[in-house]
Amino acid sequence: MSERVFFIFYVAAVGWAIFSLFTKRGREIMRGGRIIKTFDGVSAKRRIMSNDVKVHAVDGGSVRLVGLEISTSSVGSNEITPITFPASEARRLAAILIEAAEFQDNA
């Protein structure tokens, strides 16, 4: 009996993972709204590891949301982390990223 319960749970978890990763509706559920547009992202590759960041405009109902999709992949491994911000916080994050990119240590 416990083997059946484990098998059903396992099939449900794998099904949810496949639905979330490979369907637009699954990605929308993870981000809290309908994805309106996906913008170009950035990518960084190091030896056997790759990091990608995609940016999505998300319709969150009464608020505009900005979603980041951070994916890390290597041999035999793939991890996707969705992060959603209100538009005002996304603007703050953009300003901080620009500040960090232009920082020069004069010490």
N, C-alpha and C positions, 0 to 999 in steps of 0.2 A: 504493500500500500504506500509506504513512504517513498519508494522508488518512483511510483507514478506521480505523486505530488511534486517531487523534485523535477521530474521530466517535464511536467506541465509548466512549472515555474521557469525552468530553463528555456523552454520553447517560447514562452511569453516574453522573457527578458531579451532573447535574441531577436524576436519579432519586433519588439519596441525599438531596439537599437537600430535595426535595419530601416524601420519606418522613419526614425528620427534623422538618421544620417543621409538617407538616399531619396527622400521625398521632400518636395517643397512644403507640403502641409505639415510634415513632421518638424521641419526647421522652424516654421511659423509658430507652432505650439511651444517650442522651446524658447522662443524669443518674446512671447507674450502679445503677438499681433500679426497682422498680415504683412508680409514682405512686399513693399511697394517697388523697390529698385535695389539691385545689388551693384555696387561700385567696384572698380578695380581695387585689388588689394596689394599687399607687399609680400615678398617672399625672401627668406634667408635660408641658404643651404650650407650645411657644414658636414663634411665627410659623409657619414651615414645618416645624418639627421636633417630634417627639413621642417621649417616653421613658416606658416602662412597666416596672414591676417586678411580677412575680407570684411568689407563694410556694407551694411544694409540699412536702408531707410525703412522703418517699420511703422505701420499705422496702429497705434495703441488705443484707438478710440478717441477720447478727448485730448490726448497728448500725443505729440510727435516723439517717436523714439528712434534712437540710433543703435543698431546692433553690431557688435563685433563678433566675428567668428574666428577664433584662434585655433588653428590646427597644428599639431605636432605629429610628424610621422617619421618612422625609421624602419629598419628591416623587421618585419613581423609585428609592427605596432602602429596604431593610429589613434590619436586622441583629439576630440573636438570639444572646445569649451565655448559656449555661447555666453556673451555678456551684453546686457541691454541697458542703455542710459537714456534719461530724458535729454532732449536736444540741448538744454542749457548746460547740463553736465558734460555733454559731448564737446561743446564749445570750450569749456574749461580744460578738458583733457587735451584738446587740440592745441590750446595755448601753452600748456605745460610741456607737451611734446616738442613744440617749436622752441621753447625756451631751453629745454635740455639739449636739443640738437645744435643750438647756436652757442652753448656755454663753452667758455674757454677759461681754463685755470691759469691765472697769471702769477701763481706762486713760485 
